[in-house]
Amino acid sequence: MVCFGACSQKNNSKISNLTSENYIETMLKTIKHCDYEPMYYLKYSQNICYSEILVNDIPLNKNYKELGSGRTISINNYIFKSGIQKITFRLYPAVKGKDFDYHTLNEETDMKIVITESDNAKRNNKGKEMASYLTPTITKTDQYGNPVTQFIATGKTYYEASFTFEAKVPYEFPSLDNGQDLREWNQKRLQEKVLDFYKNQWNILNNKKREEYFSYVEKKEKEICQSLFSTERDLEETLIEYLEPFTIKNYQIQPLENYKLKFYGDGKIVCLELTSNDSKMRGKSALWAKFDEGDGMIADFFKIYLYIPEGKDELEILR
């Protein structure tokens, strides 16, 4: 079992010794490899709806643009320990699309999710199915007396469902279990703390304080890299992505505005999300940037999920 300790937050100063220079070396020293390294994947396909998918109440994927969509996503980084894992999805009408505008869920709306397990060394092979879920349907009789099958929530503006599966992983992170339920905090005080954290991150990024930025992600990176059994090549690719805000010349951090406080992780995780209903901005992090490398303007969002460990008073980046 592998556990990683937390580090306390000190605004406007480095909170750990992690840097861009020692990132790969530091992660390689902490990642434990096994003969069998279980990788869990979520494959979904949806039709005539928008959706949100959460793993253990942490957002995995949000689609507010595509009428029909699907992909396969690794979910190990949201599995904190062996045991029962919960998958939740939420469906919304696909409104204001380029060629469509549904204001209720359609009779042909559906969502299918399949969870599979693979050995990390053979991750490209077909995995073992661990669980699956397909939205339920009901059969009605049409005006001619013929049976018609339709989505159970046809005509509604929202549908949510959950299911579980059991995962067995060779690591354990107590961080989320040890987090405080932030819904019980004074909400005004909590929002001030969260906003201060985001402002600090904004200043670090805007002023290109690369090493200070890296010092905030050590806990998150140690847990994620272990859960994914990252190789040196994986870490090199992650490092390149981390360095983009500091190496792209016209990288423009956008103002912190039009946001709302959102809770995840059964109240133990908090973040700021944009309030925009625009399909490209809806549900995105309030900390974001724009840049153009010659192919048009690109938006880059900094997903920051914060928590406060029991016995502490300061926010830390969990994911």
C-alpha positions as CSV (number, residue, x, y, z in Angstrom):
1,M,0.0,0.0,0.0
2,V,1.3,3.4,-0.9
3,C,0.3,6.6,1.0
4,F,1.5,10.1,0.4
5,G,1.5,12.9,3.0
6,A,0.0,16.3,2.5
7,C,1.8,19.6,2.6
8,S,0.3,22.7,4.2
9,Q,-0.6,25.7,2.0
10,K,1.2,29.0,2.4
11,N,-0.3,31.6,0.0
12,N,2.2,33.5,-2.1
13,S,5.1,31.3,-1.3
14,K,6.4,27.9,-2.4
15,I,4.8,25.1,-0.4
16,S,7.0,22.2,-1.5
17,N,10.4,21.6,-3.1
18,L,8.9,20.2,-6.4
19,T,10.2,22.1,-9.4
20,S,10.1,21.7,-13.2
21,E,13.7,20.6,-13.0
22,N,13.2,17.8,-10.5
23,Y,9.6,16.8,-11.4
24,I,10.5,13.6,-13.4
25,E,13.1,12.5,-10.9
26,T,10.8,13.1,-7.9
27,M,7.9,11.2,-9.4
28,L,10.0,8.3,-10.5
29,K,11.3,7.8,-7.0
30,T,7.7,7.6,-5.6
31,I,6.0,5.4,-8.2
32,K,5.8,1.8,-7.1
33,H,5.5,-0.8,-10.0
34,C,3.9,-4.2,-9.7
35,D,3.8,-7.4,-11.7
36,Y,0.2,-6.7,-12.5
37,E,-0.9,-3.0,-12.6
38,P,-4.6,-2.8,-13.0
39,M,-5.9,0.0,-15.3
40,Y,-9.6,0.9,-15.2
41,Y,-11.3,2.5,-18.2
42,L,-14.7,4.0,-18.7
43,K,-16.1,3.8,-22.2
44,Y,-19.3,5.7,-22.9
45,S,-21.6,6.4,-25.8
46,Q,-24.6,8.8,-25.8
47,N,-27.3,9.9,-28.1
48,I,-29.4,13.0,-28.4
49,C,-28.4,14.6,-25.1
50,Y,-25.6,16.5,-23.3
51,S,-24.0,14.8,-20.3
52,E,-21.8,14.8,-17.3
53,I,-20.0,11.7,-16.0
54,L,-18.5,11.6,-12.5
55,V,-16.3,9.0,-10.8
56,N,-16.7,8.9,-7.0
57,D,-18.5,12.3,-7.4
58,I,-15.5,13.9,-9.2
59,P,-16.2,15.1,-12.8
60,L,-14.6,12.9,-15.4
61,N,-16.2,14.2,-18.6
62,K,-18.6,17.0,-19.5
63,N,-20.2,17.2,-23.0
64,Y,-22.4,20.2,-23.7
65,K,-21.6,20.4,-27.4
66,E,-22.1,17.1,-29.2
67,L,-25.6,15.6,-29.8
68,G,-24.0,12.2,-29.9
69,S,-20.6,11.4,-28.4
70,G,-18.4,8.7,-27.0
71,R,-14.9,7.9,-26.0
72,T,-12.8,5.7,-23.7
73,I,-11.2,7.4,-20.6
74,S,-8.8,6.1,-18.0
75,I,-10.3,6.5,-14.5
76,N,-7.5,5.3,-12.2
77,N,-6.7,8.9,-11.0
78,Y,-10.1,9.1,-9.4
79,I,-9.8,5.7,-7.7
80,F,-8.2,6.4,-4.3
81,K,-8.2,2.8,-2.9
82,S,-9.5,-0.7,-3.5
83,G,-13.2,-1.2,-3.0
84,I,-16.5,-0.1,-4.3
85,Q,-16.3,2.8,-6.9
86,K,-19.4,4.9,-7.9
87,I,-20.1,6.1,-11.4
88,T,-22.7,8.8,-11.8
89,F,-24.0,10.4,-15.0
90,R,-26.4,13.2,-15.7
91,L,-28.2,13.9,-18.9
92,Y,-29.5,17.2,-20.2
93,P,-31.4,18.2,-23.4
94,A,-29.1,19.1,-26.3
95,V,-30.1,22.7,-26.8
96,K,-28.8,25.4,-29.1
97,G,-26.5,23.2,-31.2
98,K,-25.4,24.0,-34.7
99,D,-28.1,21.8,-36.3
100,F,-30.3,20.9,-33.4
101,D,-32.2,22.4,-30.5
102,Y,-33.9,19.9,-28.1
103,H,-35.5,21.4,-25.0
104,T,-36.4,18.0,-23.4
105,L,-34.8,14.6,-23.5
106,N,-35.8,12.7,-26.6
107,E,-37.5,9.3,-26.8
108,E,-34.3,8.0,-28.5
109,T,-32.0,9.5,-25.8
110,D,-29.7,7.0,-24.3
111,M,-26.4,6.6,-22.5
112,K,-24.3,3.4,-22.3
113,I,-21.3,3.1,-20.0
114,V,-18.9,0.1,-19.7
115,I,-16.1,-0.3,-17.2
116,T,-13.2,-2.5,-18.1
117,E,-9.9,-3.6,-16.4
118,S,-6.6,-4.1,-18.2
119,D,-3.0,-4.8,-17.2
120,N,-1.0,-1.7,-17.6
121,A,1.6,-3.6,-19.7
122,K,-1.2,-4.7,-22.1
123,R,-3.4,-1.6,-21.9
124,N,-4.1,-1.7,-25.7
125,N,-5.6,-5.2,-25.4
126,K,-9.3,-5.6,-24.9
127,G,-9.9,-5.4,-21.2
128,K,-12.1,-7.5,-18.9
129,E,-15.6,-6.0,-18.4
130,M,-16.3,-5.1,-14.8
131,A,-19.7,-3.4,-15.1
132,S,-22.0,-1.9,-17.6
133,Y,-25.1,0.3,-17.6
134,L,-27.6,1.3,-20.2
135,T,-30.4,3.8,-19.6
136,P,-33.7,2.1,-19.1
137,T,-36.6,2.3,-21.5
138,I,-40.3,1.8,-21.3
139,T,-42.8,0.4,-23.8
140,K,-45.9,2.4,-24.7
141,T,-48.7,1.9,-27.2
142,D,-49.0,4.5,-30.0
143,Q,-52.2,5.9,-31.4
144,Y,-52.4,2.9,-33.8
145,G,-52.0,0.3,-31.0
146,N,-48.5,-0.6,-31.8
147,P,-45.9,-1.0,-29.0
148,V,-43.3,1.8,-29.0
149,T,-40.1,1.7,-26.9
150,Q,-38.7,5.0,-25.6
151,F,-36.2,6.4,-23.0
152,I,-37.7,6.3,-19.6
153,A,-37.2,10.1,-19.1
154,T,-38.6,11.2,-22.4
155,G,-40.0,14.8,-22.1
156,K,-38.0,15.6,-19.0
157,T,-35.2,18.2,-18.7
158,Y,-32.9,16.1,-16.5
159,Y,-32.0,12.5,-15.8
160,E,-29.4,11.1,-13.3
161,A,-28.4,7.6,-12.5
162,S,-25.5,5.8,-10.7
163,F,-24.0,2.3,-10.5
164,T,-21.0,0.8,-8.8
165,F,-18.2,-1.6,-9.5
166,E,-15.4,-3.1,-7.4
167,A,-11.8,-2.1,-8.1
168,K,-8.6,-3.7,-6.7
169,V,-5.6,-1.4,-6.9
170,P,-2.1,-1.8,-5.3
171,Y,-2.2,1.7,-3.7
172,E,-4.2,3.6,-1.2
173,F,-4.5,7.4,-0.8
174,P,-6.3,8.5,2.4
175,S,-6.5,12.1,1.2
176,L,-10.2,12.2,0.1
177,D,-11.4,10.2,3.1
178,N,-9.5,12.6,5.4
179,G,-11.0,15.7,3.8
180,Q,-13.4,17.9,5.6
181,D,-17.1,18.3,4.5
182,L,-16.8,21.8,3.1
183,R,-20.6,22.2,2.9
184,E,-20.5,22.5,6.7
185,W,-18.2,25.5,6.6
186,N,-19.4,29.1,6.7
187,Q,-20.0,29.5,3.0
188,K,-18.9,33.2,2.8
189,R,-15.6,32.4,4.5
190,L,-15.1,29.3,2.3
191,Q,-15.7,31.2,-0.9
192,E,-13.2,33.9,0.2
193,K,-10.6,31.2,0.8
194,V,-11.3,29.5,-2.5
195,L,-11.2,32.8,-4.4
196,D,-7.9,33.8,-2.7
197,F,-6.4,30.5,-3.7
198,Y,-7.5,31.0,-7.3
199,K,-6.2,34.6,-7.3
200,N,-2.8,33.3,-6.1
201,Q,-2.7,30.7,-8.8
202,W,-3.7,33.4,-11.3
203,N,-0.8,35.7,-10.2
204,I,1.7,32.8,-10.3
205,L,0.6,31.9,-13.9
206,N,0.3,35.5,-15.1
207,N,3.8,36.4,-13.7
208,K,5.4,33.2,-15.1
209,K,6.5,32.0,-11.6
210,R,7.1,28.5,-12.9
211,E,8.8,26.9,-9.9
212,E,6.3,28.3,-7.5
213,Y,3.5,26.8,-9.6
214,F,5.1,23.4,-9.5
215,S,5.3,23.5,-5.7
216,Y,1.5,23.4,-5.5
217,V,1.0,20.2,-7.5
218,E,3.3,17.8,-5.7
219,K,0.6,16.0,-3.7
220,K,-1.7,15.8,-6.7
221,E,1.0,14.6,-9.1
222,K,2.3,11.9,-6.7
223,E,-1.1,10.4,-6.4
224,I,-2.0,10.6,-10.0
225,C,1.3,9.3,-11.3
226,Q,1.1,6.3,-8.9
227,S,-2.5,5.6,-9.9
228,L,-1.5,5.6,-13.6
229,F,1.8,3.7,-13.0
230,S,3.5,6.4,-15.1
231,T,6.6,5.7,-17.0
232,E,9.4,8.2,-17.6
233,R,8.0,8.8,-21.1
234,D,4.6,9.5,-19.5
235,L,6.2,12.0,-17.1
236,E,8.1,13.7,-19.9
237,E,4.8,14.3,-21.8
238,T,3.1,15.6,-18.7
239,L,6.0,18.0,-18.0
240,I,5.6,19.4,-21.5
241,E,2.0,20.1,-20.9
242,Y,2.7,21.7,-17.5
243,L,5.3,24.0,-19.1
244,E,3.0,25.4,-21.8
245,P,1.8,28.4,-19.7
246,F,5.4,29.4,-19.2
247,T,6.8,28.7,-22.6
248,I,4.1,29.9,-25.1
249,K,4.8,33.5,-25.8
250,N,1.3,34.8,-26.3
251,Y,-0.3,32.8,-23.4
252,Q,-3.0,35.1,-22.0
253,I,-4.4,34.4,-18.5
254,Q,-8.1,35.6,-18.5
255,P,-9.8,37.6,-15.7
256,L,-11.3,35.7,-12.8
257,E,-15.0,36.6,-13.2
258,N,-18.5,35.1,-13.7
259,Y,-17.9,32.1,-11.5
260,K,-19.7,30.0,-8.9
261,L,-18.6,27.8,-6.1
262,K,-19.1,24.1,-6.8
263,F,-18.9,21.1,-4.5
264,Y,-17.8,17.6,-5.5
265,G,-16.5,14.5,-3.8
266,D,-19.6,14.3,-1.5
267,G,-18.8,17.8,-0.3
268,K,-15.1,17.3,0.3
269,I,-13.9,19.0,-2.9
270,V,-14.6,22.5,-4.0
271,C,-13.7,24.6,-7.0
272,L,-14.8,27.7,-9.0
273,E,-16.6,27.1,-12.3
274,L,-17.7,29.5,-14.9
275,T,-21.4,30.4,-14.9
276,S,-21.6,30.7,-18.7
277,N,-24.2,28.6,-20.6
278,D,-22.1,28.8,-23.7
279,S,-21.4,25.2,-24.8
280,K,-17.6,25.9,-25.0
281,M,-17.5,27.4,-21.5
282,R,-20.2,25.7,-19.5
283,G,-18.9,23.8,-16.5
284,K,-15.3,24.9,-17.1
285,S,-12.8,26.1,-14.6
286,A,-12.9,29.8,-13.7
287,L,-9.1,29.9,-14.1
288,W,-8.3,29.8,-17.8
289,A,-6.2,31.2,-20.6
290,K,-6.2,31.9,-24.3
291,F,-3.3,31.6,-26.8
292,D,-2.7,31.4,-30.5
293,E,0.1,29.4,-32.0
294,G,-0.9,30.2,-35.6
295,D,-4.0,27.9,-36.0
296,G,-6.5,30.2,-34.3
297,M,-7.3,31.0,-30.7
298,I,-7.3,28.1,-28.2
299,A,-8.8,28.1,-24.7
300,D,-6.9,26.3,-22.0
301,F,-8.6,25.6,-18.7
302,F,-6.9,24.8,-15.4
303,K,-8.9,22.2,-13.6
304,I,-8.3,22.7,-9.9
305,Y,-10.1,20.6,-7.3
306,L,-9.4,21.7,-3.8
307,Y,-9.9,20.2,-0.4
308,I,-9.0,20.8,3.3
309,P,-7.6,17.9,5.3
310,E,-9.0,17.2,8.8
311,G,-7.2,19.2,11.4
312,K,-6.1,21.9,8.9
313,D,-7.4,25.2,7.8
314,E,-5.9,25.8,4.4
315,L,-6.9,24.5,0.9
316,E,-4.7,22.1,-1.0
317,I,-4.9,20.9,-4.6
318,L,-6.3,17.3,-4.6
319,R,-6.8,16.8,-8.3
